[in-house]
Amino acid sequence: MGPLLLLTSTLLSSYFHAGRTVNTQKLFTIRDITLSIEPSINVTRNTNVTLRCKAVVSSSGQEALSREYTIYKDGNTVYTKTSSTSEDLLYPLSEARVSNTGKYKCKINIEGKNMTSGVKKLTVTGLSKPVLSLNKDMVSEGEEIKATCTADGETGSIFFYFYEDSKEIQEKQVNSNQAEAKLRITSVGIHKIHCAYTVLITPDSFKSEKSSAVIVSVKELPITPVLEIFPQSKIYEGDQLDFLCTVRNVPQHPEGKLYLSQGNQLLSSGDTKVNHSMVALAKDPGEFECRFEMGDVTKFVLKMVPVTELFSVPTFTMSPAEVFQKEDMTLTCKSESFASERLRREELTYTLDPPENLLTRKGPGVFHGKALQYDFNYTCVAQARGIVKHSETLTVRPKVSVSIPKISVVGKAVLGQPLKILCQSDSGSLPINYTLLREYDELSTTIVKQPFQQAFFTVTITKPDEITKYMCEAKNNHKEAPLSKRLNATVIVPLTHPIMTVIPNPEISEGDHLYLICGVAGTPPVTFKWYRVGYEQPLNTTTSNKNNTAYQVPKVSKQDSGTYYCEAFNHANNVVISDEVNIQVRLAFWKKVVIGAFCLLAVSVLVVVSVLCFISKRGKREAAAELSVKPSSPKSDDSLTVNLTHDTEVYKAATDAAPLYDGTEGRVTNGARDSVASLPVDISNRSSYSIPATV
C-alpha cells in the first residue's frame, strides 16, 4: 500500500509541474493600439480633457499580461503606467491650458514587444487675462517702479511684456506664470502702464489680451542747468567767447554729470560746473548746450550764439572761362563782403595754395600766368586778424587745341553710290566742329560733343577723280581751323556689260584648243565665272587684276558643242552677265581627208569598172573587121598611132596610156581621172588618129 501511494503522488506531482511550465511559455500578439482625445481635439481653456489609450492584445491562457503604457507629447515622455489588466489607459488633463496644446501618441510594451499609436493633436484655445500690480503709483522722474505681471493658471514657457503708454519698454521670459520688472519713467506727467504675455509652444505661440492699465503720476525734479556766455553783446569772428555751465536745485549727494557741447562736438564736462573759452568763428554751428545727467534723468538748456562774419569766404574765378594750353589766364580771388566797422579792406590779404605756382600777382587777389599743359588745382586763402578762410578748390583744366584732322573713307568708295566719309583728329578737347569741304566750299558741319562720337559725312561722286576734291577742317577754339589733306581713296567703278569672245572663230574643229575670253570695263580685281547653259555650277571661276581673262577648253570634242556665257563682278558687288554664244564643233581635218579619199577611191573604182565594161562590149562587135591604126605622120614623137586591127592587148595598152574618146567629136574621156578634155582631132572616116601625148 505504501509503494502505491508514493507512485501516485509522484505522477500527480509530475503532471502539475508540467502544466505550470506550459503557462510560463504562453503566446500573445499586439494586434492594435489607438489614442483618442475626449471630448474633442479642439477645446477651450479650463476644459477637462482625457487621453484614452486602447490596446488590442490576443494571448493564450487566462493569465493576465503585464502592460507598460507611455504617453508622449511632442516626442517627450509625459506619463508612464504599468497595468496587468486589459482596460484602457486614461491620462487626464484637468482644466486644460494652452500649454497642453501639442501632438500626442501612446506606446504599449509587453515583454519586449512594442507598438505605438498614431499621432493626435490637441489644441487648447483661450488665455487668462493678465493682472498688473505696481508698488508705487506716484514717483519722481527717474525713480524706479517695481511692476508684477501675472498669468493666472498658465504654464509653460511664457514671455511677459511691459508697456508705457502703448510703447513696449521691457520684456521678460520665465517658466512660470508671473514676472517682475523694474521700470523707470523719465518724462513728467500721467502715464498708463499695462502688460501682456505670450505662451510659446514650438513652433506656435499664443498671445494674451492686455491687462488693465495702472495709472502712474511722475513728478518733475527741480534740477535746472544754467548756461552763461560772455560777451553778451554783438560778437564778431575772432572775439574771445567764455562759457559757464552750472546746475541748480540738485540733491545734496548728486550722482550726476555736466556736459558742454557745440553741435556734435563735446567741448568740456564736469560734476557741478564747467568753464570753457574759445575764439568765435562764423563757420561753426552757433548752438551750444549745457546738459546735466543723473541716472535716467536728463536736463539740458540750449543757447544760440550769433557770430558776425569779419569777412566772407572768398570766391575764386578764372578768366577766360575756358583756356587752352599755354594760353594766358587770370585768376581772381575776392571776399564779397567784410565787416567795415571792424576791418579795413587793406587788412585783408589773399594768397594762392599751393604757393609753388607759376602765376604772378597783379593786384590784391589777382594772379596772372600761362595755363599749364595738365590739370591743376588752385585754392585761394583769405586772411585778416588771425581768421583764415579758404575758397572752394578751382580746378583749371586747360583745353587741348585740335590737331590736324584726318579724312578717310568708311567702307568702299563706289562710283555713283553714297559714300561715307570720316573726319577725325587724334587730339583736341571737346566739343569739336568738323566741316566737310569740296574745293574749299563748305558742305556741312558736324559737332562732336561726346568722347566716342564721330563726324561722318555722306556724299556721292560721279567721276573717279572727283574724290580728291574733298577735305575737312576741325575747330575747337578761336584760332584758325587746321585743314586735312585731300581725300585719297580708290574709287571702284561698277562693271559694264561683259563681252565673251570665242577663239578660234568662226570654225572650231575637234581637237582644237577653245578659248572663251570674258572682257569687261570696270575697276579690278574682277571675279569671272563661265557657265554652260543647262548646268547650274560654273565651269570655272577666277579673280583677275585685269579687265579680261580667258578660260581654255583643251582639245574640244563634239560633246563640247553648246551655249556658253560668262558673268563678272567686282567690289561694287554688281553682277553683270554677257550674251550667250552658241558653239558648234566640226569634224577634224584629217577625218575630212580620210572621208574624201575614200569617196574618190570609190568613184575611181566605179569609173574603171564602167570603162572596162564599155570596151569589152565594143570589142565583141568589131572582132570580125580587120582594123589597123597607122601613124599619120612619123614627124613627131609627141603623138601615138593606134592600129585598130591589133589585138586586144595592144588596145588596152593604148587606152591605158592616153585618154579615150567617148564618141562625140572633140570629146575624149580619160579612164584614170574620169575627166573631160577638148581634143583638136576629127576621127570621122578615119581609120587612125593621133593623140597628143601631152593630153
C-alpha positions in Angstrom: 0.0 0.0 0.0 2.8 2.4 0.8 4.6 2.0 -2.5 1.4 2.5 -4.4 0.7 5.9 -2.7 4.2 7.0 -3.4 3.9 6.2 -7.1 0.6 8.0 -7.3 2.0 11.1 -5.6 5.0 11.2 -8.0 2.8 11.0 -11.1 0.5 13.8 -9.9 3.4 16.0 -9.0 4.9 15.5 -12.4 1.6 16.4 -14.1 1.1 19.6 -12.2 4.7 20.8 -12.7 4.5 20.2 -16.4 1.3 22.3 -16.5 3.0 25.3 -14.9 5.9 25.1 -17.4 3.4 25.4 -20.3 1.8 28.5 -18.8 5.1 30.3 -18.5 5.6 29.9 -22.2 2.2 31.3 -23.1 1.9 33.0 -26.6 0.5 36.6 -27.3 0.4 39.2 -30.1 -0.4 43.0 -30.0 -3.0 43.5 -32.7 -3.6 47.2 -32.5 -3.2 50.4 -30.3 -5.1 53.6 -30.7 -5.2 57.0 -29.0 -8.3 59.1 -28.7 -8.8 62.6 -27.1 -12.0 63.3 -25.2 -14.2 65.3 -25.5 -12.5 66.7 -28.7 -9.2 67.5 -30.2 -10.1 71.2 -30.1 -11.2 72.6 -26.7 -11.3 75.8 -24.8 -9.4 76.7 -21.7 -10.5 75.0 -18.4 -12.0 72.0 -20.3 -11.3 68.6 -18.6 -9.6 66.5 -21.3 -8.9 62.8 -21.2 -6.4 60.9 -23.4 -7.6 57.3 -23.9 -5.0 54.7 -25.0 -6.7 51.5 -26.1 -4.6 48.3 -26.9 -6.0 45.1 -28.5 -3.9 42.1 -27.4 -4.5 38.4 -28.2 -3.0 35.8 -25.9 -3.3 32.1 -25.0 -4.3 31.1 -21.5 -6.1 33.1 -18.8 -3.2 34.6 -17.0 -3.0 38.4 -17.3 -0.1 40.1 -19.1 1.9 43.0 -17.7 1.4 46.0 -19.9 3.6 49.2 -19.8 1.9 52.3 -21.3 3.8 55.5 -22.2 2.2 58.8 -23.3 4.3 61.2 -25.4 3.8 64.9 -26.1 5.8 66.4 -29.0 8.2 63.5 -28.7 8.8 63.9 -25.0 7.5 61.4 -22.3 4.8 63.0 -20.1 3.2 59.9 -18.5 4.1 56.2 -17.9 2.0 53.5 -16.2 2.2 49.7 -15.8 -1.0 47.7 -15.8 -1.9 44.0 -15.6 -5.5 44.5 -16.9 -6.8 44.8 -20.4 -8.6 48.1 -19.5 -7.8 51.2 -21.5 -5.2 53.6 -20.1 -6.7 57.0 -19.2 -4.5 60.1 -19.0 -6.5 63.1 -17.6 -5.7 66.8 -18.3 -7.7 68.7 -15.7 -8.7 72.3 -16.7 -6.6 72.2 -19.9 -4.4 75.2 -20.7 -2.9 76.5 -23.9 0.4 74.9 -22.7 -1.3 71.5 -23.1 -1.5 72.0 -26.8 0.6 69.6 -28.7 0.9 66.3 -30.6 0.3 63.2 -28.5 0.9 59.5 -29.1 0.7 56.3 -27.0 3.0 53.2 -26.8 2.5 49.8 -25.2 5.3 47.4 -24.2 4.6 43.8 -23.3 7.6 41.6 -22.5 9.7 43.5 -25.1 7.1 43.7 -27.8 6.2 47.3 -28.7 3.5 49.1 -30.7 2.9 52.8 -31.0 -0.4 54.5 -31.9 -0.9 57.2 -34.4 -0.4 60.9 -33.6 -3.3 63.0 -32.3 -3.0 66.8 -32.0 -4.8 68.6 -29.1 -5.4 72.3 -29.5 -6.4 74.4 -26.4 -7.5 78.0 -27.0 -8.0 80.8 -24.6 -5.6 82.5 -22.2 -6.4 84.2 -18.9 -6.3 88.0 -18.8 -3.0 89.1 -17.2 -3.0 91.1 -14.0 -0.6 94.0 -13.4 0.4 95.4 -10.0 2.8 98.3 -9.1 4.5 99.0 -5.8 4.0 102.8 -6.4 1.6 104.9 -8.3 3.3 108.3 -7.7 7.1 108.8 -8.3 9.6 111.4 -9.2 11.1 111.4 -12.7 13.8 108.7 -13.0 12.6 106.9 -9.8 12.3 103.1 -10.0 9.0 101.3 -10.0 8.5 97.5 -9.4 5.9 96.0 -11.7 4.5 92.5 -11.4 2.5 90.8 -14.2 0.6 87.5 -13.5 -0.9 85.0 -16.0 -3.3 83.1 -13.7 -3.3 79.4 -14.2 -1.0 79.3 -17.2 2.0 77.1 -17.5 4.9 76.6 -19.9 7.4 79.0 -21.4 5.9 82.5 -21.2 7.1 85.9 -22.5 5.9 88.9 -20.5 5.8 92.4 -22.0 5.5 95.7 -20.1 4.2 98.9 -21.8 4.3 102.6 -21.1 1.5 104.5 -22.9 1.3 101.6 -25.5 5.1 101.6 -26.0 6.9 98.5 -25.1 9.6 99.3 -22.5 10.7 95.8 -21.2 10.4 92.1 -22.0 10.9 89.1 -19.6 11.0 85.3 -20.4 10.1 83.0 -17.5 8.9 79.4 -17.0 6.3 80.4 -14.5 3.1 82.4 -14.7 4.5 85.5 -13.1 7.2 88.1 -14.0 8.7 91.1 -12.2 10.3 94.2 -13.9 11.9 97.3 -12.6 10.7 100.4 -14.6 12.0 104.0 -14.7 9.8 106.7 -16.2 11.8 109.8 -17.2 9.1 112.0 -18.6 6.9 114.1 -16.3 3.2 113.6 -16.2 0.5 110.9 -16.1 1.4 107.6 -17.6 -0.6 104.3 -18.2 1.2 101.1 -17.5 -0.1 97.7 -18.7 1.3 94.2 -19.5 0.6 91.2 -21.7 2.2 87.7 -22.3 2.7 85.1 -24.9 2.8 81.3 -24.3 5.4 79.7 -26.5 4.6 76.2 -27.8 7.0 75.3 -30.5 6.5 76.0 -33.3 3.5 78.1 -32.4 2.8 80.9 -30.0 -0.3 82.3 -28.4 -0.7 85.9 -27.2 -2.9 87.1 -24.4 -5.0 90.2 -24.2 -3.7 93.3 -22.5 -4.0 93.7 -18.7 -5.9 96.6 -17.2 -3.9 99.8 -17.2 -2.5 101.2 -14.0 -2.1 105.0 -13.7 1.3 106.3 -12.6 2.0 110.0 -11.8 5.5 111.3 -12.4 6.6 114.5 -10.7 9.4 116.7 -12.2 12.6 117.2 -10.3 13.5 120.9 -9.7 17.0 120.4 -11.2 17.9 123.3 -13.6 21.0 123.6 -15.7 22.3 127.1 -16.4 24.5 128.3 -19.4 26.1 131.7 -19.4 28.1 133.1 -22.4 30.3 136.2 -22.5 30.4 138.7 -24.1 26.6 139.1 -24.4 26.7 141.9 -27.0 27.3 141.5 -30.7 30.0 139.0 -31.4 32.4 139.1 -34.4 34.7 136.5 -35.8 37.9 136.4 -33.8 36.3 137.5 -30.5 37.0 135.6 -27.3 34.0 133.5 -26.1 33.7 132.4 -22.4 31.2 129.7 -21.3 30.0 128.8 -17.8 27.8 125.7 -17.4 26.2 125.1 -13.9 23.2 123.3 -12.3 20.8 124.4 -9.6 18.5 122.6 -7.1 20.5 119.4 -7.1 20.1 116.9 -4.2 22.8 117.0 -1.6 24.6 113.9 -2.9 24.0 114.0 -6.6 25.4 111.3 -8.9 25.2 113.4 -12.0 27.4 114.9 -14.7 27.6 118.2 -16.6 28.4 118.4 -20.3 29.1 121.4 -22.5 28.9 120.8 -26.3 28.6 122.7 -29.5 26.6 120.8 -32.1 28.0 117.3 -32.1 31.3 118.3 -30.6 31.8 117.9 -26.8 33.7 120.9 -25.6 34.1 120.1 -21.8 32.5 118.2 -18.9 32.4 118.4 -15.0 30.4 117.5 -11.9 28.8 120.7 -10.8 30.4 123.4 -13.0 32.1 123.6 -16.5 34.2 126.5 -17.8 35.3 126.9 -21.5 36.9 129.5 -23.7 37.2 129.7 -27.5 37.5 132.0 -30.5 34.3 132.8 -32.2 34.0 131.5 -35.8 31.2 132.2 -38.1 31.5 128.8 -39.9 30.8 126.8 -36.7 27.3 126.0 -35.6 26.1 128.7 -33.2 24.1 126.4 -30.9 25.6 125.5 -27.5 24.2 123.0 -25.0 24.6 122.6 -21.2 23.4 119.1 -20.2 23.0 117.5 -16.7 22.6 113.7 -16.5 21.7 111.9 -13.2 20.7 108.3 -13.7 17.9 108.2 -16.2 17.1 111.9 -15.6 18.4 114.3 -18.2 18.1 118.1 -18.0 19.6 120.5 -20.6 19.5 124.1 -21.8 20.3 125.4 -25.3 21.6 128.8 -26.4 22.2 130.3 -29.8 25.3 132.5 -30.3 25.2 134.5 -33.5 28.6 135.3 -34.8 29.0 138.1 -37.4 31.5 137.4 -40.2 34.6 139.5 -40.3 34.8 138.8 -44.0 33.1 136.3 -46.3 34.5 133.2 -47.7 36.4 134.2 -50.8 35.2 133.4 -54.3 37.7 132.1 -56.8 37.2 132.6 -60.6 39.1 132.3 -63.8 39.0 134.3 -67.0 38.5 133.4 -69.7 36.1 130.7 -68.6 37.8 128.3 -71.0 41.6 128.4 -71.6 43.8 126.3 -73.8 47.2 125.0 -73.0 49.9 127.7 -72.7 47.4 130.5 -73.2 47.2 133.5 -70.8 44.7 133.3 -67.9 43.8 135.3 -64.9 42.7 134.0 -61.5 40.7 136.4 -59.2 40.2 135.8 -55.5 37.8 138.1 -53.6 35.7 138.3 -50.4 32.5 139.9 -51.5 31.7 141.3 -48.0 33.5 142.3 -44.8 32.7 144.0 -41.5 33.9 147.5 -42.3 33.2 148.6 -38.7 35.8 146.2 -37.5 38.1 145.7 -40.6 39.7 147.7 -43.3 39.9 146.2 -46.8 43.7 146.7 -46.8 44.0 144.3 -43.9 42.5 141.5 -46.0 45.2 139.6 -47.8 45.0 136.9 -50.5 47.4 134.1 -51.3 47.3 131.0 -53.5 47.6 127.5 -52.3 49.8 125.7 -53.3 52.3 128.6 -53.3 54.5 126.7 -55.8 52.7 128.0 -58.8 53.9 129.9 -61.9 51.4 132.7 -61.6 52.3 136.4 -61.0 50.4 138.6 -58.6 48.9 141.6 -60.5 47.0 143.1 -57.6 45.1 142.2 -54.4 43.6 138.8 -55.2 44.6 138.9 -58.9 47.0 136.4 -60.3 48.1 136.1 -64.0 50.1 133.5 -66.0 50.1 130.8 -68.6 47.9 127.8 -68.5 49.7 124.5 -67.9 49.6 121.5 -70.1 47.8 119.5 -67.5 45.0 119.9 -64.9 45.9 121.8 -61.8 44.1 122.6 -58.6 44.2 126.1 -57.0 42.8 127.4 -53.7 42.5 131.0 -52.6 43.4 131.8 -49.0 42.0 135.0 -47.4 43.4 136.2 -44.0 42.7 139.0 -41.6 43.2 139.3 -37.8 44.0 135.7 -37.4 41.0 134.5 -39.3 41.8 132.3 -42.2 39.2 131.2 -44.8 39.7 129.1 -47.9 37.8 129.3 -51.1 36.5 126.2 -52.9 39.1 124.5 -55.0 39.3 125.7 -58.5 40.4 123.1 -61.0 41.9 124.5 -64.1 41.6 122.1 -67.0 43.4 123.6 -70.0 41.8 122.5 -73.2 43.9 120.9 -76.0 43.8 122.6 -79.4 42.5 120.2 -82.0 45.1 118.5 -84.1 45.2 118.4 -87.9 42.2 116.2 -88.9 42.5 113.0 -91.0 40.0 112.3 -93.7 39.2 108.8 -94.8 36.5 106.7 -96.5 34.4 104.4 -94.4 33.9 101.1 -96.2 34.2 101.2 -100.0 34.1 104.1 -102.4 31.8 103.1 -105.3 31.1 105.4 -108.2 27.5 106.6 -108.2 26.7 105.2 -104.8 26.5 107.1 -101.4 30.0 107.4 -99.9 30.6 107.8 -96.1 33.5 110.0 -95.1 35.1 110.1 -91.6 36.8 113.3 -90.4 38.7 112.7 -87.1 41.5 114.4 -85.1 43.9 112.4 -82.9 43.8 115.0 -80.1 41.7 118.0 -79.1 39.3 119.0 -76.3 35.6 118.6 -77.0 33.4 120.0 -78.5 35.0 119.9 -81.9 33.4 121.3 -85.1 34.2 119.2 -88.1 33.4 120.8 -91.5 33.5 118.9 -94.9 34.8 121.0 -97.8 34.7 120.4 -101.6 37.4 122.5 -103.2 37.3 124.8 -100.2 33.5 125.2 -100.4 31.8 124.2 -97.1 29.2 121.4 -97.5 28.2 120.5 -93.9 29.3 120.7 -90.3 29.1 118.1 -87.5 29.7 118.9 -83.8 31.3 116.1 -81.8 30.4 116.5 -78.1 31.0 113.1 -76.6 34.3 111.1 -76.4 33.1 108.2 -78.6 31.1 110.3 -81.1 32.5 110.6 -84.6 31.9 113.0 -87.5 30.5 111.3 -90.6 29.5 112.9 -93.9 27.8 111.3 -96.9 28.4 112.3 -100.5 28.0 110.8 -104.0 30.7 111.0 -106.6 30.1 110.7 -110.4 33.8 110.6 -111.6 36.7 108.7 -110.1 38.9 111.8 -109.8 36.2 113.7 -108.1 37.1 112.1 -104.7 40.3 114.1 -104.4 38.3 117.4 -104.2 37.1 116.6 -100.6 38.8 117.9 -97.5 37.7 118.6 -93.9 38.7 121.0 -91.2 38.4 120.8 -87.4 37.9 123.6 -84.9 37.5 123.9 -81.1 38.8 127.4 -80.4 39.1 130.9 -81.8 42.2 130.1 -83.7 42.4 129.2 -87.3 41.0 125.7 -88.0 43.5 123.1 -89.3 42.7 121.6 -92.7 43.2 117.9 -93.6 44.8 116.6 -96.7 42.7 115.8 -99.7 40.7 112.6 -99.6 42.7 109.8 -101.2 40.9 106.5 -101.8 40.4 104.0 -104.6 37.1 104.6 -106.4 35.5 101.3 -107.5 33.9 101.7 -110.9 30.9 99.3 -111.3 31.3 96.8 -114.2 29.8 97.3 -117.6 28.1 94.6 -119.7 30.7 91.9 -120.4 31.6 90.6 -123.9 32.6 87.0 -124.4 35.0 86.3 -127.4 35.5 82.8 -128.8 38.9 81.8 -130.3 39.2 80.2 -132.9 36.3 81.7 -134.8 34.3 81.1 -136.9 35.1 77.4 -137.4 36.0 75.1 -134.5 37.1 71.6 -135.2 37.6 68.6 -133.0 41.0 68.7 -131.3 41.3 72.5 -131.3 42.0 74.5 -128.2 39.0 76.6 -127.4 39.4 79.9 -125.6 36.5 81.7 -124.1 37.6 85.3 -123.3 35.4 87.4 -121.0 36.1 91.1 -121.0 34.5 93.9 -119.1 35.1 97.6 -118.2 35.4 98.5 -114.5 37.7 98.5 -111.5 39.7 95.3 -110.9 40.1 93.0 -109.3 37.2 91.3 -111.1 35.9 87.8 -110.5 34.9 86.0 -113.7 32.7 82.9 -114.0 31.9 80.9 -117.1 28.7 78.9 -117.5 27.3 76.4 -120.0 23.5 76.6 -120.4 21.9 73.7 -118.8 24.5 73.4 -116.0 24.0 75.1 -112.6 27.6 75.1 -111.4 30.1 77.4 -113.2 32.7 75.7 -115.5 35.4 77.9 -114.0 35.9 80.8 -111.5 38.8 83.1 -111.3 39.7 86.5 -110.0 41.9 88.7 -112.0 43.6 92.1 -111.6 42.9 92.7 -115.3 39.6 93.6 -117.1 39.6 90.4 -119.1 40.7 86.8 -118.8 40.3 83.6 -120.7 39.0 80.1 -119.9 40.6 77.3 -122.0 38.8 74.1 -123.1 41.7 71.9 -124.4 41.1 69.6 -127.4 37.4 70.1 -127.8 35.1 67.4 -129.0 31.6 67.2 -130.4 30.3 66.9 -126.8 31.6 70.4 -126.1 29.1 71.9 -128.5 26.6 74.1 -126.7 25.6 77.6 -125.5 28.1 79.5 -123.2 28.1 82.8 -121.3 30.1 84.5 -118.6 29.4 86.7 -115.6 31.6 89.1 -113.7 31.6 91.2 -110.5 34.0 93.4 -108.5 34.0 95.1 -105.1 31.0 97.2 -106.2 29.1 94.0 -105.8 27.2 94.3 -109.1 27.0 91.2 -111.1 26.9 91.6 -114.9 26.2 88.8 -117.4 27.4 88.5 -121.1 25.2 87.5 -124.0 25.0 83.8 -124.8 27.4 82.4 -127.5 26.5 79.2 -129.4 29.5 77.0 -130.2 29.4 74.1 -132.8 32.4 71.8 -133.0 33.1 70.4 -136.6 34.9 67.3 -137.6 38.7 67.3 -137.6 40.5 68.0 -140.9 42.2 64.6 -141.1 38.8 63.0 -140.7 37.6 65.0 -143.7 40.7 64.0 -145.8 40.1 60.3 -145.0 36.4 60.6 -145.9 37.3 62.5 -149.2 39.9 59.9 -150.1 37.5 57.1 -149.6 35.0 58.9 -151.7 37.5 59.5 -154.6 38.6 55.9 -154.4 35.1 54.7 -154.7 34.4 57.0 -157.7 37.6 55.9 -159.4 36.8 52.2 -159.0 33.3 52.8 -160.4 34.7 54.7 -163.5 37.3 51.9 -164.2 34.7 49.3 -164.0 32.4 51.3 -166.3 35.1 51.8 -168.9 36.1 48.2 -168.9 32.6 47.1 -169.4 32.2 49.5 -172.4 35.4 48.4 -174.1 34.5 44.7 -173.6 31.2 45.2 -175.4 32.7 47.2 -178.4 35.5 44.6 -178.9 32.9 41.9 -179.5 31.1 43.9 -182.2 34.2 44.6 -184.3 36.0 41.3 -183.8 35.4 40.3 -187.5 36.7 43.5 -189.0 40.3 44.0 -189.6 41.3 47.3 -188.5 44.7 48.9 -188.2 45.9 52.0 -186.9 48.7 53.6 -188.7 50.6 56.7 -187.8 49.5 59.6 -189.9 52.9 61.0 -189.9 56.1 60.0 -188.2 57.2 63.5 -187.9 56.7 64.0 -184.3 57.4 61.9 -181.2 54.6 63.8 -179.3 51.8 61.6 -180.7 50.9 57.9 -180.8 49.3 55.9 -183.8 46.9 53.3 -182.7 46.2 50.4 -185.2 42.7 49.2 -184.6 43.5 45.8 -186.2 45.9 44.9 -183.4 44.9 42.5 -180.8 43.1 43.4 -177.6 46.2 43.7 -175.5 47.6 46.4 -177.8 44.3 48.2 -177.5 44.3 48.1 -173.8 47.8 49.4 -173.6 46.9 52.3 -175.7 43.9 53.1 -173.7 45.9 53.0 -170.5 48.4 55.4 -172.0 46.1 58.0 -173.4 42.6 59.4 -173.0 39.7 57.7 -174.7 37.1 59.3 -176.9 33.5 59.0 -175.9 32.1 59.0 -179.4 31.5 62.7 -179.6 33.5 65.0 -181.7 36.1 66.8 -179.9 35.5 64.8 -176.6 38.0 62.4 -175.1 37.5 60.6 -171.8 40.4 59.7 -169.5 39.7 56.4 -167.9 42.0 57.2 -165.0 40.6 60.5 -163.8 37.2 60.4 -165.4 37.7 64.0 -166.6 36.6 65.5 -169.8 39.0 67.4 -172.2 38.6 69.0 -175.6 40.9 67.5 -178.2 41.7 69.1 -181.7 41.1 65.9 -183.8 38.5 64.7 -186.1 38.1 61.0 -186.4 35.2 60.7 -188.8 36.0 58.5 -191.9 39.4 57.8 -190.4 40.9 54.5 -189.6 43.5 56.0 -187.3 44.1 59.3 -185.4 46.8 60.9 -183.4 46.5 61.8 -179.8 48.8 64.4 -178.5 51.0 62.9 -175.8 50.6 65.9 -173.6 47.0 65.1 -173.2 
